[in-house]
């Protein structure tokens, strides 16, 4: 019982705040993408090269886009990458 409740909580926490509440989440189609494909989707929206983005698994959202580079670059672009990831994690899943 506790494990099932923890699973439900983890699934709810993956969704951004504006996510519609639906009873049948299985009806939503989530497209699987590789890490490089996700980096190529995120990078142009931020305005940097896809080589400066590293996509890795995340236990909460499923995947995370990390900006790689000097501290000034990371502090400037990482919040944007997180906002874009919040939007895209509802549509794309990291293929493992």
Secondary structure, DSSP 4 states (H G I P E B T S, - for coil): -HHHHHHHHHHHHTS-TTPPP-S-GGGS--EEE-HHHHHHHHHHHHTS-GGGEEEEEETTTEEEEEE-S-HHHHHHHHHHHHHHHHHHTTTEEE--
